[in-house]
């Protein structure tokens, strides 16, 4: 057994490139994501393959001759290369993803379609690990730690980390503050670890009975025409016209399907036989009957309405006031159906459809008071918050307001029938009853996510879109309703069977017995619900705390979870009341930077939210320090592009007594995401590897000046290393934050070079060191872009580095500010005055050449000035050339270049080279996503032979990586 603190594999190596590719494979198709993700929505889950790698690499020792000799019969430990290959096999990477990806990229570029998936093996999480590998893994771990080590995730959320740990038969502890998250952990990790696939048939049996009872009660409220099945009822919110009093459907447009040759839309009917209608009617039109101009015309845009009766504007404040007064109504304008032959069509609502709505409202009114008293129907009000402010603005003050009467009736019937089922299941199978019931209760979460006033019809994909197609509670002008009697809960049961069956099968297959009579791996999982600052674990009992903490201000988990909490405490809460003791999710103890909690403090609310997050994360890390073994490892997965987030996280770790030993960036997000194309998301998760800090050997004070050179060197080495692993843009910048924090942590406490207002030494804020890292990356990336180390000029450098870092025209104001400082002491206001960018509502936008045009009177100011005699900034000269090329043609641009001698100007050519390397060269259906890329392409091809122009990437379409659809899993 290793007696000293073992150096673990992740401190020296992590297969960053392989994990990045496999993480993206895991998220590449919605119908191929891990089944855990489909069980119940939870926000910002980490990829399973990355979680498995960090769990194991944080426990396995680094390779050594001593390890080889201790397991001389095992070829897997014969040398370092074999050992690392074994880790890849353990996490399911059974081939060479790096080589496969290169082959796929080459094939895609040449238009060749490869057979199969191009990799030669399934996605990593789908590959079961043999019992012989599990036995060897356990032997190595016992040899290293003296026992089979315990893994804990104290902010476990959606469960990727504990699920990965339990799959390998490791003692696993999973905790989360939120009751919904704790329920997901129990259903997705604990129950399948104990029961495996043996629970599948009871789930099907009792689930079918439950669905049949729900259907029987709801059939009268969902009439069907002969031979049809309803896919979705499509609705619009509506208000009365302030001038005519007639109902205005707030539809952004009238499209139902845009497929060429198969177009379908609705036509608004405002009068019938010469009589004006009080409420609008709709007619479905198809094919050549579709007036495309009319179909694209709606009655709401930018929050303002337009009355179809007098074509005058309806003020946005009036719409909100009507909603808040309870006078916003809903009108059904189309029904998507499937015919007996399976064809998807649309029809107008029938009288039967409209009558059934009235009947459903009457039935809900009859049951409502009894249901509220019997804890079937929620009655809680919506808490004011960051993510709830939009629905509150539209009058959705109660959680019931998120549903039409018929939708609320559907969910209430399920809740009542589920309560009735509980004693029946317990009587029939007492040993497994609560586990079966627990899984069945999750059907409600799926149903809530696909049947409310926040679900919508996806015109392009012809499917329903869930409430949480993004991490908010965005109000929808139009929405879609699931057929609630026959379709909704039977589909939810199918999804449950798929998800639980997949989870349990993967659990059972990994480590299953190979020899007759041998027992399968025992899995010990403990799920707890509570704050991570006070854990029910013994001191010094855990070898590896592997956690994915809340990401600062990225997701307001409790605010979003309330949407489910108020319903599920009336279903799941009947089984585990301890998870649902409060009226709503606990927001006061949640570790997020939520300024809504400090709204009463005015301008200080953001500052106080930061301090609150830092204090809570410090308390969580301090508690982790208490329960971690002296030789244990803390792994922290963190993703955020804002420096403040890293500053607070870093300070929390330092204050809690940890050192950051190393860090690894893994690209975990889907490629070519619409969100990333528009607003540059950080695509990498940074894996920080931490240890308990040992006492410093000397007591002299360390200042930032003392370690500045070490910080710059660590940042440059990290960026140089990781860019070879495919880390780029904003993620390359983030990859330097871990090494920077590591340098600080090794010398902590470190003091700022600037004393406080009273002249006393003050502790260094990590942000001061991160600024040094950014400066190093600016120098390194500028050299790569323009081919030389020298600066061009400050404005040009900013534009080059902004495109290179973010790969998008828009990015956050805060990040622009930090980059401007790193480039050359600029500020955002100066960049706005120079017409380099515009700023609004927390973000900035790089301006196009046309938008930078100066009037002749302002020709001495920075910007696009065709008549200028000279240019102080090269980006102005380049943008002027591009403007002339776009407006007057390339020959006119050539005359401009010749007059100024730019074809042989080193600075101009260097700027062109930097821009073609930095601006995304992506086309969608032949059109450049960034128009400047196309102008540069032509200009360089015609007149600048020395500029090397990279190949363009051709895409069929940009996709929304967050999108969930009716026929896809979450």
N, C-alpha and C positions, 0 to 999 in steps of 0.2 A: 504494500500500500504506500502511496505517496504521502509523506508526513508533513512536508512544508506546503506553503500555499501553492497549489498547482497552477502553472501557467497554462491557460486554456487556448484552444485552437483559434478562437475568434480574436485573440489578442495579437495574433501573427498573420492570420489569413482568413478571408471569406471570399467565396467565388462570386465576386460582385457582378461581373459580366453575365455569367450563367444565370444568376438569380434575377437579374434585371430582365433578361429575355423570357425566362420562365414565368416571372410575375406578370409580364404583359400577355403572355400566352394564356395565363389563367383568367385574364379579364378580356380577352380578345372577342369572345362571343358570349352574348348573354345566356344562351342556352347551354353553355359548357362551363359555367362557373361552378365552384365547389358547392355541393348540396347544402352545406352549412349556411351559405349566403341566402338560400332560398327558403329557409325555415321561417324566418321572421326578419323583417327589415331592422338593421341597425346601421348607424352611419359610420363611414370611414373605417371599414374593416381592413385589416392588413392581409395581403396575399398569404395563403396557406404555405406555399413553398418557402417564402422568405421567413415566415414565423418558424417553420420547422428547422430551417438552417440555423437561425439564431439560437433557438432552444438547444440544439445539439452542439453547435460549435462553442456555446458558452459553458458546456459541461465537459466535453471531450478534451483531454489534455493535448498539448502540442506534441507532435511526434518526437521521439527521442530513442536512442539506442536502448535505453533501459526499458522503454515500453515495448520495443521489438523483442527484447530478450524475455520479457515476462509473458509474451504471447507468441513464442517462436513457432507454434504450430499454425498460426493464422497468417496467411499471405497478405491479408488486408493491412497488417501492421508491419510488413516487411521493410518498407522504406517510406519516406515522406510522400512521394508521389502516389503510391498505392493507398496510403492512409487518406489522403485528400480525395482520391477517387472513390474510396469507400463512403466518405461523407456524402458525396454526390449521389451515390447509389441509395444511401439511407433516406435521402429526402426526395427520391423518385426521379432524379435526372439521370436517365439511362442511356444517354447519347451525348452528342457534342452540340449543344444549342448554339454556340457561337458560330461554328462552321455551318450548321444548318441555316442559321439566319443569313449568313453571307450568301449562301446558295439561293435562298428564297429572294433576297433583295436583287440578286443578279437576274434571277428568272423573271421577277416582276418588271425590272427595268427593260428587259428584252421582250416582254409580252408573252413569255412562256409560262404555261400552267403546269405545275408539278403534280404528279400523282400523289395521293394520300395527303398527309399533313406537312410533308417536307422535312419532318424531323426524324421519322423512323421510330418514334415511340410516343406514347400518350402523354398528355399533360402530366407534370410531375406528381400532382396530388392524387392522380388516379392509379398510380403504380403501387401495389401492395409490397410491403417489406417482409422478407422471409423470416421464419422463426429462427433460423440459424443466425441471421444478422442481428435479430433482437437479442438473442442469448449472448452473442459476442459483445454487443453494445452494453448490455447490463454488466457483464464481467469487467469490461474496461472501466465502466463508471464506478463500480464497487472498488476496484483496484485503486482508482484515483481518489475517491471521496471517503472510502471506508464503509460506505453503505450505498444503497440505491438512492441517489440524491433527489430531493424534492424541488419541484419547479413551482413557482407562484407567479400569477399575474394579478396584481392588486387593483388594477383598473381595467378589468378584462373585457368590458364592452361586448362586442359581437362574438368573441370567443375563439378567434383564429389561433391565438397562442396556446391556451389550455387544451383546445382540441388537438393541436399538433403534439403537445406534450403527452397527453393521455394515450394517443394513438401508439406511442412507443412504449407504453407500459410504465411510464414514470409516475411516481406519486405527484399528484397535481392539485394545486389550490387555485381557485378562481374566485375573485371578489369584484363586486361593483356596487356603487352607491345606488344606482337607479334600479327600481324594482323590475322594470321591463327588461333591462339588460340581464339582471340576475335570473329572470325567468328564461331568457334565451339561452343562458349558460347552462341552466339545468336541463332544458329540453334538448339542446344541441350537443352537450358534452357529457353531463352526468348520466342522464337516462340511457343514451346509447352505449356508454361505457359499461354500464351495469347489465343492461338487458339485451343489447345487440339486436340482431334482426328477428329475434324471437317475438318481439313486440309488434312486428309488422302486421301479422294477420289479425290480431285483436284490434289494432288501429283501423284496419279496413272494415272489419265486421261492425264495430260500434260506430264508426264514422258513417257508414252507409245508412245505418238505422237513424242516426241523428239527421242526416241530410234528408232522408225520406220524411221524417216528421216535420222538418222545416218546410219542405216543398208542399206537403199536404196543406199546411196552414196558409201558405202564401199564394198558392195557385190562383185564387179568386182575384188577386190584385195584379196579375200579370197575364192577361188574356193573349192567346196566340191565334193567328190565322192558320188555316189548315196547311200543313206542310212546311211551315216556317219555324225557324228558331231565331230568337232575338240575340244579336251580338251586343248591341248597346242602344240605349235611348240617348239622344243628343239634345242638350238643353242650352238655353241662354238665360243669363240673368237679365232683368228688365226693370225699368222705372217708368213712371208716367211722364210724358212730355210736359214740361212746365207751362207750355202755352196752350196746347190742345187738350191735355189731360189723357191722351191716348197712349197706350203702352208701347214703349220703345225697347225692342230686343237689343241688348248691348253686345252685338256680334262684331268682332273685328273684320270678318268677311263671311261669305256664304258658301264657301267650298265644303264639299264632303269628300271628294276624291279628285285629284288633279292628273291622274295617269293619262298620258296622251292617247286619245281615241276612246277613252273610257271615262271621261269627265262626268262628275256628278256635282250638282249644287242645289241650293234651294232658292226659290223666288218668293219674295215677300208680297203678300196680298193684303192691301190696305182697304179695299172696298169690294163689295160683291153686289152685282146687279145695280150698280149706281149708289149703293148705300155704304157709307163709311163705317168700317168696323172699329169697335172700341178696342178689341184685342186683335193682334195680327194673326194671320194664318200663313201657312207655308206650303208651297208646292215643290216637290222634288222634280228637277229637270235633269236630263241626261244627254250625253253625246252632243250632237249638233244643236240641240235645243238650248244648250248652256250659253248664255251671254257672258263671256269671260270678263268683260269690264264690270258688269253688274255683280258677278260672282266674287270679284276681288274687292267690291265696295261693301264696307261694313258701316256700323253705326256707332263705333267707338274706336278711338285712337289716341294714344298719349294721355289716357285718362279722361278725355273729353268725349262727349257724345254728340251725335248728329241726329236730329229728328227726321225720320223718313216722311213726315207729314208736311213740314214746312221748310226742310233742308237747312234749318238754322242750328247753331251750336248749342249744346246743352253743357253748361259749365261743370267741370269735374267736382267742384265743391257741392253743387246741387246733387249730383249723383251720390256722393258720400253721405250727404245729409239725409237723403231719402233712405239710404241703406241703414244708417244709424237710427233712424226713426222707425225702422221695421217695415218700411214701405217698398223695399226692393223685393220683387217677386221673381218667379222663374217660369219660362215658357218652353215646352218641348217643341222642337222644330223639325226633327227627323228621327227615323228609326233605322238602324243598321241591322239587317237580317241575313240569315243563311237559308237558302231554299233547300228543298228536299234533295236536290242534286248537288248540294254543297257550294253553290255559287253565292258570293256575297253581293247583296243589293241594298238599296235604300228605298224607303217609302215614307210618305207623309204620315203623321200621327192620325189614327182613326178615332172615331167617337168612342169606341171601346177603350182605346188607350187613355183618353181623357177622362172617361167615366171611372176607370179603375184608379186613377190618381185621387179623385174625390173620395172614392170608397176607402182607399188606404188612409187618407187624412182622417176620415171619420173613425176608422178602426184605431188609429194611433190615439186620437183624442179620447176614445172610450177606455183605452188601456193605460194611458199615460200616468195618471196619479197612482194607480195600483203598482205599476212597474217601478216608478220612482221609490215608492215605499218598500217594495220588495227587492230593491237593489238590482234591478234589471237595466234600467235606463239611467244614463248619467244626468245629473242636474247641476254639475259644477260650472262656475263661470271661468272664462279664460283669463289667466293672469296677464297683466301688461308685461311685455318683454320685447327683446330685440327682434325675435322672429314672429311674434304674435301681433305686432303693431299693425301689419297690413290687413289681416282679417278683421282686427278690431276697427280699423278705419272704415271697413265695409259692413259694419253692423253685426259681425259674428262675435257676440259677446259671451255666448254660452257654447259649450262644446257640442250641444245638440244642434246649434245653428250651422254646423258644418255639413249637415245632412238634410235632404228634403224629407218630408213626412214619410214618403214611401221607403226611402233608404233607412231612416231611423226605425221604421216598423220591421224591416228585414233584419237588422242587427239585433233589435230587441227580441224578436221571435227566436233567433238563434240563442241568445243569452238565456231566455226562459227555458227552452228545450234542453239546453246544456245542463242547467240546474236540475231539471227533472231527471236527467240521465245519470247524475252522479251516484245516487243510492243504488240504482240498478246495476251499474258496473261494479260497484264495491261488493254487492251481494253475490254477483256471478263469479268474480275472480279477485278475491281480496288481496292476494299477494302482489298483483300487478295493476290493480285498478287505478291507483292515483297516477302512475306513470302513463297509462293509456289515456286517462282523462287530461293529463297535463299536455300531452301532444295534441289531442283533439282541440283543446282550448285555443291553441295557436292558430287554428283556422280563422278565428275571428280577426286576428291581426292582419292576416292576408286580405280578408274581405274588407276591412276598414280601409286598407291602403288602395283598394281598387273600386270602391263604391262610396263616393261622397261628392260634395259640391266642388272638391278640389281635384277630382280625377278628370281626365280630358280625352278627347278624341284626336288621335294623331292622323292627320289627313294624309301625310306622305306614306306612312307605314300601314295605314288602315287597321290600327289596333287601338286598344285603350292604353292610356298612359297613367301611371300610378300617381298618387298624391305626392310622393317624395321622389319625383324625377330629378329634383335637386334638394339641397339641404335647407329647405325653408317651407313655409306655409303660404306660398304665394297664392293670392286670390286669382281665380280664373273667371274671365268674362263668360266663357262657354264651358260646359262640362259634360261628362258622359256618365250614364248610369248603367250598371250591370243588371242584367235580367236576374231578379232576386229569388225567384222560386225554384227554377229547375237548374239554372246555370251556375250561379255564384258559388254556393257552398259545395256543390259537387266538384267544381273546378278547384276550390280551395283544398278539398280532400285529396284530389289528384296531386296537387302541389305538395301537400303534407307527406303523402306516401312516397313521392319522388324524393323529397328532401330527407325524411327520416330514413327511408330505405337506403339512400346513397350514403348517408353518414354512417349508419350502422354497418353496412357492407364493408366500407373502407376500414372501419374499426376492426371488424371481425377478420378481414383478410390479412391485415398487417399483424404479423406475429402469430397467425393461426398455427395450430399443431400440425407438424409434418409427419409425426410418427403415431401410429395407432396407440390410443390410450394416453398419449401425452396431453397435458392440460394446456389450454390456450393461455396467453398472457393475462395476468391479473391486472385490472386497471382500477386505480384508486383515485377518485375525483371527489373533491369537497368544494361545494359552491356556497359562498356566503354573500349576504347582502348587507352593505354598510359602508361607512366612510373609510378610505384607505389610510387615513391618519390615525386610525385606532383599529388595529387588526387583531383578530382572535387567534394569533399564532404565537408560539413560544419564542422567546429571545434566542437568537443564534441557531434557528432550526432549519433554515432554508439555504440551499446551496446556490440556487439561481433564481433571482427575481427578474423575470423577463416581462417588460411592461410596454404598453402602447398608450401613454397617458393622453388626457385631453389636450388638444392642440391649440392652446391659448384662446383665440377668438374664432377659430375655424368653424366649429359646430357647437350650437347651443343644445346639447343633448336633452336636458330636462324639459326645455320649452317644447321641443319637437315630440318628446316621448309622452307628454301629456295627452296628445291626440289619441294615443293607444291606452294610456294609463287609466283614464276615466271609464273606459269600457272593460278593459281586461282585469281591473281589480274586482269586477263583478263576475268574472269567469275564472281566471287563474287565481284571483284572490280568494275564491272559495276553497282552493286547495293549499295555497301557501299565503295565508293572511299576513304573515310577517313581512312579506315583500311589499305589501300595499297598505302600510299603517297610516300613511298621511293622505290628505284629501287629494293632493297632486304630487308630482315628482318633486324631490328635494332640490330646490334651486339655491338655497342659502349655503349649503355645504358642497356644492358642485365646484370643482376646480376648473373654471373657465374664466376668461377675461370678458365679462359681460357688463358693458356700461349701463344697460337697462336697470341693473340692480342699484345703481347709484344716480338715477335720473334726477333725484331731488338735489343733488350736489352741483348741478349746473355744469360749468366749464371743467370742473375737476372730475367729472364722472369717468372719463377714460383713464386718467391717472390713477384714480382709486380702484378701477377695475384691474389695472396692471398690478397694483400693490396687492390686491386681494388674491389674484392668481398666483403671484409669487409666494405669498405667505402660505397659501394652501398647498402648493407644490413642495415648498420647503418642509411642511409638516408631513406630507406623504413620503418624501424621500427620507426624512428623519426616522419615521416609523419603519421604513424599509431597511434603514441602517440598523435598527434595533433587532429585527427578526432575521437579518442575513447572517449567515455564518461568518466568522472572522476571515475564512479563506474563500468566501463566496463571491459571486459575480452579480452585478446589476447591469442588465441590458435595457437600454431605453430607446424605443423607436420613436422618432419625432420627424414631423414634416411641417414646415412653415417657411414662407419666403420673407416674412417681416423680421427685421433685426430685433425689434422689441421682444418678440416671442423667444428668440434665442438668448437674449439678454436675461430675461426673467427665468427661463429654464436653467440656463447656466448658473445663475446666481443661486437658485434653489439647490442645485446639486452641490455647489461649493459650500454653501452654508450648512448643508446637512451632513457634511463630513466625507464626501466622495472625491476621488480623483477620476478623471477621464483618461483611461489608458490608451484607447484608440477609437477610431470611428470609421464607419463604412457607409458610403452612399449606394443605395440600391434603387434602380429605376422601377417603381412599382405601379405606375399609372398607365392607362391605356394610351396608345399612340394615336395621333391625328384626331384628337378629341376636339369637338367644336368649341368647348369651353377653353381649352388650352390655346386654340388658334386665335381666339378673340381676346383672352385676358391673361395668357401666360401663367398657368398654374405650375407650382413646383411639382415635378413628376417623381422626384426621388424621396425615399424615406432614409433618413440618416440613422444608422445604428450606432449609438454611443455605448461603449463598453467601459464600465466603471468598477472601481474597487473601493473598499473602505480605506480612508486616508490613514497612513502611518505617520507617526510624529516626525517633524522635521529635525534634521541633525544639528542645525545651528539656529540661533534665535535672532539673527540680524534681519532687519526689515528689507523686504524686496519690493522694488518699485517697478512700474511699467517700463521705465527706461532700461532697467536691468535686463529685461527679458524681451525687449522689442525685436532684436535681431533673431532670437529663437522663434518668435511668433511669425515673422516674415518668412523665415526659412521653412517652417512647418507648413505655412499656407501655400508657398510656391511648390514644395515637394508634393503636397497632397493634390494640388490642381494638375501638376504635370503627370502624376501617376494615374489619377482617376479619369482624365480625359482620354486616355488610351483604353479605358474600359467602357467607353461610350457615354460617359457623363458629360453633359454640355449645358450651355445656357445658364439659367438661374440655378440649376442643380449643381453646376461646377462651383459656383460661388458658395452654395450651401455646404459643399463637400469640404470646404476649408474651415468651417465653423467648429467642427469637432476637434481637429488638430489644434486649433487656436485655444479652445477651452482646455484641451489637454495640457498645453504649455502652462497656462495659468494655474490649473489645478495642482500641478507638480510642485509649485512654489507657494501655494496658498498658505497664509493670506498674502495677497499682493495689494500694494497701495497705489493709488493714482499719483501721477506725477504732478498733479495740481492739487494744492491743499483746499480745504473748505473755506467758507467765508470768514471763519475765525482763525485761519492760518494753521489748522490742525490737519494731520494726515487723515485721509479718508480712503475706505476700501475701494478698490478698483471695481467699476462696473464692467462686466464682460463686453459690453458694446464698444468701449474704448479700444479694446484689443481687436474686436471684430473689424473695426474700421481699418486697422493696419492690414488685416488679411485682405480686405477688399482692395486696398491700394495695390497690393502685390498682384492680385488677379487682374486688375486693370492693366498693369504693365505687361503681364504675361500674355493676355488675350489680344492686346493691341499689336504686340509683336507678331502673333500668329496671323492676325487678320491682314495686316498691311505688308508683312514680310520683312519688317525691320523694327528695331526697338525704339527708335526715336518717336517723339510725339508729333502729331500733325498740328493741331491747335485744339483749344479746349472744347469749342462747340462741336467740331468734327469728331473729336474723341468721344464726346458724350453720345452722339448719334450712332457711331459705330458700335460702341460698347452696349448701348441700349438695345439695338437690334440683336447683337450677339448674345446678350445675357437673357433677354426675354423672348426673342423670336416672335414678337407681337407688337402691334401698333399701340395698344393700350396696356398700361401696367400701373400698379398702385403708386400714389403720390409719395408715400413714405419711402418706397424703394427708389423712386426717381431722385428724391432728395439725397439719399445715401450714395447713390451712384455719382450724382453731380459733385458731391464733396470729394469722393474718391478720385474722380477724373482730374480735378484741378481747382478745388475750392469754389466751384460754382454754386449757385442756388437756383431753385426752380423758378423763382420770379424772373431772374435774369434770362433763363432759357425761354420763358414765355414772352418776354419783351423782344427777344431775338427771333421770335416766331419759329422756334424749333419745336415747341410743343404747346398744347393748350391744357388747362387743368379744370377739373370739375368734380365735385362730390367724391373726394378721396382718391381720384385716379388722374393720370395724365395721358395724353394722346399725342404721339408724334405726328406732325403735320405733313401732308403731302406737298409736293412742290407747288402745285396750284394755290394751296392755302397759305404759302409763304410769300406770295407775290406782294411787292411793295409798290406804292405809287411813286411817280417820278420825284415828287417832293420829299419822299422819305428814302431816297436811293442810297443815302449814306448809312442807313441803319442796316443791321444784319437781315438777310432774307433773300428772296429771289428778285433780282433787279437786272433785266435783260440789257438795259442801257448803261450799266455801271462801267466805269473806266478800269476799275480794279476791285479785287475782293480781299477782305481781311481774313475771311474764313473759307476754307476749301469746301465745306459742306454747302455754303451758299453758291459757290461756283458750279458745283456738281448739280445741285437742285435747279439752278438757272438753266443749265444745259438740258436737263431732263424736261423742264417746263417748255422750253423752246421746241424740243423734239416732239413733245406731245401736242402742242398747239400749232406749230408751223411746219413740222416735219423734220426728218433727220438731216436733210441737206442744210436747212437753216441752222440746226444745231452744229453742224460741221463748220459753217462760216463763223459762228460764235467761238468755237474752239480754236480756229485758226487765228482769229483776231487777237485772242488773249494768249496764244502760244501754249494752250493747255495740253495738246497732244504729246508734248515732250516735257511737260512740267512734272517733276518727280512727285510733288505733293498731291497734285490732281490725280495722277495715275495711281498713287498709293491709296488715295481715298476711294477711287473706283474699285480697286482690288479688295479693300476692306469691306465695302458695301456689298459686292457680289458674294463675298464669303459670309456676311452677317445676315443679310435680309433673306428670309425663308424663300427658297426657290421652289414653290409648290404650286401646282396647277390642279384645278378641279374642272373636269370635263373640258380641258383645253384652255381655260381662263386662269390667268395669274391671280392667286389669292391676294398678293401684295402687288399692286400695279407697277410700283417702282422697279420691281424685279424684272418685269418684261421690258421696260424702257432701258434699264441698264444692260440687259441681255443684248438688245439690238445695237445700242450705242457701242458697246465693247466689241461686238462681233464685227461691226463695220469699220471702226477707227482705232481700236486699241488691241493690236495683236499680242502685246506683252501681258495683258490682263488674262489670267486663267479663270475661265468661267465654269463653275461646277455644274454637274448635271442637274436638271430639274426633276422633281418628284411629281409624278402624275397620279392623281387620286380620282376614283369614281365619285366620291363625295366625302365631305367632312362628316364625322359621326358625333353624336352626343354620347359620351362614354357613361354618363350617369343615367341614361334613359332606361326605364323599365316598361315593358309592354305586357299586354294581356297574355300573349302566348310565350313570353319569356319569363324566366325566373329572376328573382331579385338578386 
